[in-house]
Amino acid sequence: MHRDIAHHHPRVLRRWGEWVWVCECGGASHRVGTTHVGWRAAVVGALAHSASLAA
């Protein structure tokens, strides 16, 4: 499988009772204290990350 290193392709997952996004570049949504992130906020974060080009 060819890995596209010019763009980010994050995945939205449910972990530990909340939604998070992770990317192969090592990026991920941040977990802050007891703040629970909903699915919509995780998707928006993942989309914002995928719109950025790899440096």
Buried (B, 14 or more C-beta within 10 A) or exposed (E): EEEEEEEBEBEBBEEEEBBBBBBEBEBBBEEEEEEEBEEEBBBBBBEEBBEEEEE
